[in-house]
Amino acid sequence: MNFLTKYKPFYKENLRLALPVILSQLGQITVQLADTAMVGNYGGNDPTPLAAVSYASNLFFIVFIAVMGVTFGLTPLVGEHYAKGNKAHAAKLLKNGAVLFTAISVATTLLLIALRPLFGKMGSIMIASGSDASITEVVTMALPYYDIIVWSLLPVMIWGTVKQFLEGIGNTRIAMVTIIIANSLNIFLNWVLIFGKFGIEPMGAVGAGLATLIARIVQCIMLVSYFAYAPKFKEYTSLLFSRTRLSINAMREIMRVGTPISFQMFMEASAFTVAGILVLAFGAHSVSAYQIGVNMMNVTFMIVVAIGSATTIICSHIYGRRDFGRLRNTMNASYQMGLIWNITIAALYVIFRYQIPALFTSNEEVIRITASMLVFIALFQVSDCLQALSISILRGLQDVKVIMPIVFISYVVLNIPVGYILAFKCGLEANGLIIGFIVGLSCSALLTILRVRRDVKQMESLGGN
């Protein structure tokens, strides 16, 4: 009882901020699951449409997540200055961030278009390495989907800039509303465009991409419009839309924090993307199974992301006020909530490993491969939770440079090589790739926890206010 009494205020503080993010993440997960389920059912016993969406999404996501990661640098910086009462500097960060991130998104969109020819080359490599000929169909079907979703980067980056700023000042509710509305629209458009309703020709995988693009544009317009015209944000928007000069120093400040965060997200996404590409060698059934597995990983991980986002906000405010006496309990409460969630879901993955993939496809071979994969996915839930929340704490405390070598060792030195050896040399195929994540995530969890413990001890020695 004393334990619950001790941590109850910290649970409440975290959940107050995390709950809107959780609802947002659940909405996003619902869209991902709907995409997978609708495209999978559109293909019926043919796994090609689902495999095509998986292939295109993996190649797009690796660049997309790295660019979005830079915007995450806004939250701890804005949170620090907001906690200090320096709202003018927080608004300055927003203005410079908006210009910086827009330029980055335009350049990245052009890069994604330039990378399009790699599709065919990667498919040819996989076919030459011994995969079945259906991979040609997967690559051919993936191209139109990819051509559409690359244009969604700019509106998402603009939306993300405002979202990360609002999180910095402790407001997570507004972004939640825009996400829920946009996701509802996305699911409806999926149904209309994928299957062909109201006189529209069925578009399959292309329809899923078009629905995503439209929903992301609407989401951006809603959040930016509300932020621009809401009276309570006038003190920020007045500077944002003023003729004050841009600041190179402010942009450097954002990149100082945002770049390591981006690198971490890029490395993590790269590991999943490389696995998604390597799994092509085992055929369309394995690709479809991997896509279902990734969606289920996201079900778990996105809730941890929400708890982590709240933790970053709270830690940034603690850092700004130098109220370090609250840091340890904040950290422990975050770990406790995350672990309860992940362990519960891991057990459900094992228990319902055959029923879960049946929600997405009727193909018996895909169901069999996915069921086996879910057991290994369940095994890394504890380490995945611990490393994600530790990184969230480090972000809030702006101790982000150390993240870069940690994730490099975890994913490049361990995760990908171990997964490759187990999959191709030891004959474990798709399961070998998943075991690679167990190794990489465990390493990341251990090293980031050690760093957090060091930071907490140092800051506690400085005392509170």
C-alpha positions, 0 to 999 in steps of 0.5 A, a space after each residue: 500500500 505504501 508503494 502505491 501511495 508513493 507512486 500514485 501522484 507520479 502515475 497520475 501526472 504521467 497518465 494525464 499527459 500520456 492518455 491523449 497520446 495513447 488514444 492518438 497512438 491507438 488511433 494510428 495503430 487502428 489505421 495500420 491494422 485496418 490497412 493490413 486487414 483490408 489489403 490482406 482481405 482484398 487479396 484473399 488467398 493471394 498474399 501479393 497485395 499485402 506483401 506489396 504494401 509491406 515492401 513499399 512501407 518499409 522503404 518509405 518508413 526508414 527515411 520518413 522516421 529519420 526525418 520525423 525524428 528531428 522534430 522530436 528535438 523541439 519537445 525537450 527544448 520547448 519544455 525546458 524554456 516553458 518551465 523557466 517561463 521563457 515563452 518568447 524563446 519557446 516561440 522562437 524555437 517553433 518559428 525556426 523549427 517550422 522553417 528548418 523542418 519544412 526545408 528538410 521535408 522538401 529535400 527528403 521528398 525529392 530524395 525519396 523520389 530519386 530512390 524509386 529505381 532501387 525498388 526494381 533492383 532490390 527485387 531483382 537481387 532477391 529473385 537472384 538469391 533464390 526467392 520465388 518469382 512472385 517477388 516480381 509481382 510484389 515489387 510491381 504492385 508496390 511502386 504505385 503505392 510508394 509513388 503516392 505516400 512519398 507526397 505525405 511527408 511534407 504535411 506530416 512534418 508540418 503537423 509534427 512540428 506543431 505537435 512537438 511544440 504543443 507537447 513541450 508546453 504540456 498540451 497533448 490533447 489537441 494533436 489527439 483530436 486531429 489524429 482521431 479525426 484523420 484516422 477515422 477518415 483514413 479507415 473510411 477512405 480505405 474501405 471506399 478506395 481499396 474495395 471500390 465503393 460508391 461507384 469507384 473502381 477497386 484500387 487495392 494497395 493503391 487505394 490504401 496509399 491514397 487514403 493515407 495521403 488524403 488523411 495526412 493532409 487533412 490532419 495537418 490543415 486541422 492542427 495548424 489552423 487551430 493553433 493559428 487561430 486559437 486565442 490561448 496560443 496568441 502569444 506564440 503565434 504572434 511571434 511565429 507570424 511576425 517579421 522577426 529574423 530567423 536565427 541560425 543559433 536557434 536552428 543549431 540548438 534544435 539540431 543539437 538535440 534533434 539529430 541524435 534523436 533522429 539517428 536513434 530512430 533511423 537506426 531502429 527503423 533501419 533494423 526493422 526495414 532491413 529485416 523487411 527487405 531480407 525477409 523477401 528472400 523467403 517468399 511472399 508468405 513470409 513477407 506478409 507474415 512479417 508485416 502482420 508481426 510488425 503491426 502487432 509490435 506497433 500495438 505494444 510499442 506505440 503505447 510505450 511511446 505514449 508513456 515515453 512522450 509523457 516522460 520526456 515532457 515531465 523530465 524536460 520540465 524537471 530539467 528546466 525548473 532544476 527540480 531534480 528531487 522528483 526525477 527518480 520517482 518519475 523515472 520509476 513510475 514510467 518504467 512500472 507502467 510500461 512493463 505492466 503493459 508490455 508483459 501483459 501483451 506479450 502473454 496475449 501474443 503467445 496465447 492467441 498466436 494463431 487467432 491474431 494472424 487469422 484476423 488479417 488473412 485466410 492464408 494458412 501458410 501466412 498464419 503458421 509463419 506469423 504464429 511462430 513469429 509472435 512467440 519470438 516477438 513476445 520475448 523482446 517486449 521487456 527489453 524493448 520497453 526498457 530501452 524505449 523509456 530510458 531513451 525518453 528520459 535521456 531526451 527530456 534531460 537533453 543527454 542525447 549524444 550518448 544515444 548514437 553510439 548505443 544504438 549503433 552498437 545495438 542495431 548495426 553491430 549486433 541486431 542485423 548481423 545476428 539476425 542475418 546469421 540465424 536466418 540464412 546460415 542457421 536456417 531459422 528464416 524469418 524467425 532468425 530475423 526476429 531473434 536478432 531484435 531480441 539481442 539488439 534491444 537487450 543491448 540497448 536496454 542495458 546500456 541506456 539504463 546504465 546511462 539514466 542511472 548515472 544522470 539521475 545520481 548526478 542530478 540528485 546531487 545538485 538537489 532541488 529548487 
